Amino acid sequence: VARCGAFGCEELEADEVELGRTATHLVVRSGAWSVWLAIDTVGRFPPYADVIPRPYQMKSSCELHPADVEFALKSLPKLPGRDDECPSVTLDLNAGVVLRAKGESSQEITELALTRSRVSGTPVRVCLRRDHLTNALRRGLRNISMADADRPVVCRNGPRTFLMMPNSSSQCVEAGANTTRIDSAMQSTNPARGRPRRISDTPATPRLPELTALLDFARDAGDRINQLIAAIEQHAPSPRPAARRAVAA
């Protein structure tokens, strides 16, 4: 049958869908609607296997650690943009595996760094539907490979293969100054250390004047202690044990 755009209409959404066939048509009934599709008895289904990129065409791939998969499944529903009409997430493979998201009406960016997972190949960044990635991870498909940003993303686990067609590359989210980064390993092993932090955060600049003052104070205190020890030894040649301990301290 030919492709039919009617199946994308909200009016056709129903809890039950029925299929029927006549000699010339395939009939799809959804609620109060029936769609009649003419059967093409001459054409053949396209070779679907050609849609899947070959292994030698893959430019980048990653092997997700089981703990990172669990962390991603818990965190994906909480990322910015979860209330968008079609929530998406950017998969960024560049010296590491990062999932990044931003809401359509917000500048807030949050990224999940899956630091226990392995990545190989050239840097590639794609934008995926969030529910597609979630379905793949729930099915244990932890090996993800990509040929190009506009070709299907291939997820595998043994004999099983799952394809995800990425969104337009223009929808990819890049890290910015206000990006909040969450490390999967630190979040799992020590929640206190794994709290979100902003990428723009930088270590505090040392307060050199205060440090210099402290060093001067320490030298002055050392000189006074030496003077006190000399005075004790001069006036008390045989100090008591308690005094010895005080001097040693």
C-alpha beads as a LAMMPS data file, in Angstrom:
LAMMPS data file: protein, C-alpha beads

249 atoms
248 bonds

1 atom types
1 bond types

-500.0 500.0 xlo xhi
-500.0 500.0 ylo yhi
-500.0 500.0 zlo zhi

Masses

1 110.0

Atoms # bond

1 1 1 0.000 0.000 0.000
2 1 1 1.068 3.599 -0.467
3 1 1 2.110 5.860 2.364
4 1 1 -0.780 7.723 3.984
5 1 1 -0.341 10.960 5.912
6 1 1 -3.679 10.548 7.683
7 1 1 -2.115 8.268 10.287
8 1 1 -0.380 11.241 11.847
9 1 1 -3.675 12.972 12.695
10 1 1 -4.796 13.134 16.319
11 1 1 -8.353 12.259 15.244
12 1 1 -7.208 8.736 14.379
13 1 1 -5.812 8.047 17.841
14 1 1 -7.813 5.318 19.556
15 1 1 -7.327 2.540 22.087
16 1 1 -8.159 -0.135 19.494
17 1 1 -7.243 -0.340 15.817
18 1 1 -8.808 -2.868 13.420
19 1 1 -7.447 -4.143 10.117
20 1 1 -9.388 -5.666 7.248
21 1 1 -8.804 -6.542 3.625
22 1 1 -10.808 -6.782 0.450
23 1 1 -9.614 -7.977 -2.922
24 1 1 -8.401 -4.493 -3.774
25 1 1 -7.972 -2.554 -0.507
26 1 1 -6.520 -2.704 2.983
27 1 1 -8.891 -1.090 5.495
28 1 1 -7.707 0.474 8.748
29 1 1 -10.402 1.426 11.281
30 1 1 -9.565 3.645 14.254
31 1 1 -12.507 4.837 16.313
32 1 1 -15.122 6.333 14.014
33 1 1 -12.687 6.616 11.094
34 1 1 -11.899 4.095 8.338
35 1 1 -9.027 4.521 5.897
36 1 1 -9.101 2.551 2.651
37 1 1 -5.686 1.950 1.082
38 1 1 -5.415 0.558 -2.440
39 1 1 -3.300 -2.575 -2.622
40 1 1 -0.408 -2.468 -5.071
41 1 1 -0.190 -6.020 -6.385
42 1 1 2.833 -5.300 -8.589
43 1 1 5.200 -3.342 -6.361
44 1 1 7.558 -4.885 -3.832
45 1 1 8.598 -3.716 -0.404
46 1 1 11.893 -1.763 -0.495
47 1 1 15.008 -3.670 0.631
48 1 1 14.898 -2.549 4.253
49 1 1 18.327 -3.994 4.983
50 1 1 19.860 -1.297 2.761
51 1 1 18.590 1.340 5.185
52 1 1 20.865 0.026 7.948
53 1 1 24.381 1.457 7.636
54 1 1 27.049 -1.173 7.150
55 1 1 29.637 -1.713 9.920
56 1 1 32.415 -0.268 7.758
57 1 1 30.363 2.923 7.316
58 1 1 30.187 3.643 11.035
59 1 1 32.198 6.697 12.053
60 1 1 31.592 6.576 15.788
61 1 1 30.208 4.145 18.355
62 1 1 29.813 3.750 22.085
63 1 1 29.330 0.865 24.500
64 1 1 27.181 1.975 27.423
65 1 1 28.008 0.659 30.871
66 1 1 25.020 -1.061 32.580
67 1 1 25.205 1.390 35.493
68 1 1 25.175 4.321 33.050
69 1 1 22.094 2.875 31.347
70 1 1 20.291 2.717 34.683
71 1 1 21.370 6.272 35.478
72 1 1 20.226 7.544 32.064
73 1 1 16.808 5.886 32.333
74 1 1 16.237 7.569 35.695
75 1 1 17.511 10.967 34.549
76 1 1 16.096 11.324 31.021
77 1 1 12.520 12.067 32.189
78 1 1 13.846 14.889 34.418
79 1 1 15.866 16.767 31.790
80 1 1 14.754 20.189 30.514
81 1 1 12.216 20.054 27.700
82 1 1 10.265 17.163 29.172
83 1 1 7.022 19.136 28.656
84 1 1 7.730 19.888 24.988
85 1 1 5.436 18.412 22.355
86 1 1 8.179 16.047 21.203
87 1 1 10.992 15.918 23.802
88 1 1 14.421 15.343 22.309
89 1 1 17.927 14.745 23.597
90 1 1 21.334 15.302 22.012
91 1 1 23.728 12.353 22.000
92 1 1 27.252 13.753 21.817
93 1 1 30.153 11.346 21.263
94 1 1 33.323 13.382 21.623
95 1 1 35.984 11.862 23.883
96 1 1 33.096 10.653 26.010
97 1 1 29.375 9.921 26.014
98 1 1 27.136 12.882 26.863
99 1 1 23.353 13.275 26.788
100 1 1 22.315 16.932 26.610
101 1 1 18.900 18.618 26.604
102 1 1 17.297 22.063 26.574
103 1 1 13.686 23.182 26.663
104 1 1 12.127 24.948 23.677
105 1 1 11.177 27.975 25.774
106 1 1 14.144 27.977 28.166
107 1 1 17.875 28.582 28.028
108 1 1 18.512 26.006 30.740
109 1 1 20.862 23.250 29.520
110 1 1 21.586 20.052 31.422
111 1 1 23.928 17.286 30.325
112 1 1 24.489 13.791 31.648
113 1 1 28.108 12.625 31.412
114 1 1 28.118 8.812 31.163
115 1 1 31.720 8.540 32.313
116 1 1 31.840 4.744 32.684
117 1 1 30.889 4.132 29.056
118 1 1 33.370 3.730 26.209
119 1 1 33.429 5.676 22.947
120 1 1 35.483 5.188 19.797
121 1 1 35.736 6.841 16.402
122 1 1 35.391 10.434 15.257
123 1 1 33.237 12.984 17.134
124 1 1 29.560 12.811 16.139
125 1 1 26.560 14.653 17.564
126 1 1 22.927 13.725 16.817
127 1 1 19.522 14.807 18.105
128 1 1 17.187 11.933 18.986
129 1 1 13.643 11.617 20.152
130 1 1 13.807 11.003 23.864
131 1 1 11.246 8.193 23.821
132 1 1 13.141 6.357 21.060
133 1 1 16.372 6.363 23.070
134 1 1 14.496 5.312 26.202
135 1 1 12.943 2.350 24.369
136 1 1 16.355 1.223 23.130
137 1 1 17.941 1.436 26.578
138 1 1 15.076 -0.398 28.257
139 1 1 15.594 -3.267 25.824
140 1 1 19.248 -3.573 26.775
141 1 1 20.595 -2.235 23.464
142 1 1 23.801 -0.728 24.853
143 1 1 25.927 -0.633 21.680
144 1 1 25.147 2.535 19.690
145 1 1 26.766 3.278 16.330
146 1 1 26.455 6.235 13.958
147 1 1 27.511 6.761 10.353
148 1 1 26.365 10.356 9.869
149 1 1 24.144 12.874 11.619
150 1 1 21.398 12.380 9.012
151 1 1 21.425 8.568 8.809
152 1 1 19.776 6.049 11.156
153 1 1 21.430 5.462 14.510
154 1 1 21.957 1.735 15.033
155 1 1 21.540 0.141 18.471
156 1 1 22.545 -3.497 18.886
157 1 1 22.657 -6.206 21.498
158 1 1 23.586 -9.608 20.109
159 1 1 21.155 -10.539 17.318
160 1 1 18.791 -7.641 18.060
161 1 1 18.952 -4.381 16.095
162 1 1 17.039 -1.162 16.797
163 1 1 17.085 1.849 14.446
164 1 1 16.487 5.473 15.430
165 1 1 16.176 8.170 12.785
166 1 1 17.714 11.357 14.220
167 1 1 16.072 14.765 14.059
168 1 1 17.566 17.579 12.040
169 1 1 21.151 18.344 13.043
170 1 1 20.078 21.956 13.588
171 1 1 18.212 20.774 16.712
172 1 1 21.397 19.496 18.386
173 1 1 22.197 21.217 21.674
174 1 1 25.755 22.338 22.360
175 1 1 27.202 22.967 25.795
176 1 1 27.081 26.594 26.842
177 1 1 28.200 28.833 29.682
178 1 1 25.128 27.969 31.748
179 1 1 25.253 24.223 31.221
180 1 1 24.673 22.064 34.293
181 1 1 26.734 18.862 34.139
182 1 1 25.899 15.689 36.086
183 1 1 28.535 12.940 36.300
184 1 1 26.986 9.465 36.315
185 1 1 29.828 7.785 38.243
186 1 1 29.977 10.396 41.006
187 1 1 26.195 10.545 41.237
188 1 1 25.962 6.790 41.788
189 1 1 28.883 6.264 44.167
190 1 1 28.591 9.403 46.279
191 1 1 25.440 11.525 45.888
192 1 1 26.962 14.354 47.922
193 1 1 29.927 14.622 45.553
194 1 1 27.789 14.000 42.469
195 1 1 25.576 17.056 42.879
196 1 1 25.042 19.011 39.639
197 1 1 27.557 21.717 38.852
198 1 1 27.807 24.356 36.173
199 1 1 30.490 23.984 33.535
200 1 1 31.221 27.691 33.842
201 1 1 32.242 27.228 37.495
202 1 1 35.982 27.850 38.039
203 1 1 38.105 27.377 41.151
204 1 1 38.214 30.397 43.417
205 1 1 41.209 32.683 42.852
206 1 1 43.653 32.364 45.794
207 1 1 43.592 35.401 48.096
208 1 1 47.334 36.137 48.028
209 1 1 47.354 39.075 50.478
210 1 1 45.578 36.998 53.127
211 1 1 47.950 34.065 52.529
212 1 1 50.992 36.330 52.960
213 1 1 49.622 37.724 56.226
214 1 1 49.062 34.212 57.580
215 1 1 52.640 33.191 56.744
216 1 1 54.004 36.285 58.527
217 1 1 51.852 35.480 61.563
218 1 1 53.129 31.887 61.601
219 1 1 56.782 33.027 61.496
220 1 1 56.172 35.517 64.301
221 1 1 54.459 32.837 66.400
222 1 1 57.408 30.503 65.838
223 1 1 59.862 33.151 67.044
224 1 1 57.809 33.758 70.203
225 1 1 57.606 30.013 70.943
226 1 1 61.392 29.713 70.687
227 1 1 61.786 32.640 73.090
228 1 1 59.314 31.021 75.517
229 1 1 61.170 27.693 75.421
230 1 1 64.499 29.458 76.133
231 1 1 62.959 31.268 79.115
232 1 1 61.538 28.021 80.541
233 1 1 64.881 26.246 80.227
234 1 1 66.683 29.178 81.910
235 1 1 64.400 29.454 84.960
236 1 1 63.447 25.780 85.275
237 1 1 66.465 23.574 84.438
238 1 1 64.543 20.471 85.453
239 1 1 60.998 21.091 84.288
240 1 1 58.277 18.780 85.387
241 1 1 56.943 16.129 82.961
242 1 1 53.849 18.255 82.295
243 1 1 56.021 21.181 81.327
244 1 1 58.127 18.983 79.063
245 1 1 54.999 17.794 77.317
246 1 1 53.783 21.373 76.895
247 1 1 57.103 22.440 75.370
248 1 1 57.118 19.434 73.028
249 1 1 53.588 20.248 71.914

Bonds

1 1 1 2
2 1 2 3
3 1 3 4
4 1 4 5
5 1 5 6
6 1 6 7
7 1 7 8
8 1 8 9
9 1 9 10
10 1 10 11
11 1 11 12
12 1 12 13
13 1 13 14
14 1 14 15
15 1 15 16
16 1 16 17
17 1 17 18
18 1 18 19
19 1 19 20
20 1 20 21
21 1 21 22
22 1 22 23
23 1 23 24
24 1 24 25
25 1 25 26
26 1 26 27
27 1 27 28
28 1 28 29
29 1 29 30
30 1 30 31
31 1 31 32
32 1 32 33
33 1 33 34
34 1 34 35
35 1 35 36
36 1 36 37
37 1 37 38
38 1 38 39
39 1 39 40
40 1 40 41
41 1 41 42
42 1 42 43
43 1 43 44
44 1 44 45
45 1 45 46
46 1 46 47
47 1 47 48
48 1 48 49
49 1 49 50
50 1 50 51
51 1 51 52
52 1 52 53
53 1 53 54
54 1 54 55
55 1 55 56
56 1 56 57
57 1 57 58
58 1 58 59
59 1 59 60
60 1 60 61
61 1 61 62
62 1 62 63
63 1 63 64
64 1 64 65
65 1 65 66
66 1 66 67
67 1 67 68
68 1 68 69
69 1 69 70
70 1 70 71
71 1 71 72
72 1 72 73
73 1 73 74
74 1 74 75
75 1 75 76
76 1 76 77
77 1 77 78
78 1 78 79
79 1 79 80
80 1 80 81
81 1 81 82
82 1 82 83
83 1 83 84
84 1 84 85
85 1 85 86
86 1 86 87
87 1 87 88
88 1 88 89
89 1 89 90
90 1 90 91
91 1 91 92
92 1 92 93
93 1 93 94
94 1 94 95
95 1 95 96
96 1 96 97
97 1 97 98
98 1 98 99
99 1 99 100
100 1 100 101
101 1 101 102
102 1 102 103
103 1 103 104
104 1 104 105
105 1 105 106
106 1 106 107
107 1 107 108
108 1 108 109
109 1 109 110
110 1 110 111
111 1 111 112
112 1 112 113
113 1 113 114
114 1 114 115
115 1 115 116
116 1 116 117
117 1 117 118
118 1 118 119
119 1 119 120
120 1 120 121
121 1 121 122
122 1 122 123
123 1 123 124
124 1 124 125
125 1 125 126
126 1 126 127
127 1 127 128
128 1 128 129
129 1 129 130
130 1 130 131
131 1 131 132
132 1 132 133
133 1 133 134
134 1 134 135
135 1 135 136
136 1 136 137
137 1 137 138
138 1 138 139
139 1 139 140
140 1 140 141
141 1 141 142
142 1 142 143
143 1 143 144
144 1 144 145
145 1 145 146
146 1 146 147
147 1 147 148
148 1 148 149
149 1 149 150
150 1 150 151
151 1 151 152
152 1 152 153
153 1 153 154
154 1 154 155
155 1 155 156
156 1 156 157
157 1 157 158
158 1 158 159
159 1 159 160
160 1 160 161
161 1 161 162
162 1 162 163
163 1 163 164
164 1 164 165
165 1 165 166
166 1 166 167
167 1 167 168
168 1 168 169
169 1 169 170
170 1 170 171
171 1 171 172
172 1 172 173
173 1 173 174
174 1 174 175
175 1 175 176
176 1 176 177
177 1 177 178
178 1 178 179
179 1 179 180
180 1 180 181
181 1 181 182
182 1 182 183
183 1 183 184
184 1 184 185
185 1 185 186
186 1 186 187
187 1 187 188
188 1 188 189
189 1 189 190
190 1 190 191
191 1 191 192
192 1 192 193
193 1 193 194
194 1 194 195
195 1 195 196
196 1 196 197
197 1 197 198
198 1 198 199
199 1 199 200
200 1 200 201
201 1 201 202
202 1 202 203
203 1 203 204
204 1 204 205
205 1 205 206
206 1 206 207
207 1 207 208
208 1 208 209
209 1 209 210
210 1 210 211
211 1 211 212
212 1 212 213
213 1 213 214
214 1 214 215
215 1 215 216
216 1 216 217
217 1 217 218
218 1 218 219
219 1 219 220
220 1 220 221
221 1 221 222
222 1 222 223
223 1 223 224
224 1 224 225
225 1 225 226
226 1 226 227
227 1 227 228
228 1 228 229
229 1 229 230
230 1 230 231
231 1 231 232
232 1 232 233
233 1 233 234
234 1 234 235
235 1 235 236
236 1 236 237
237 1 237 238
238 1 238 239
239 1 239 240
240 1 240 241
241 1 241 242
242 1 242 243
243 1 243 244
244 1 244 245
245 1 245 246
246 1 246 247
247 1 247 248
248 1 248 249
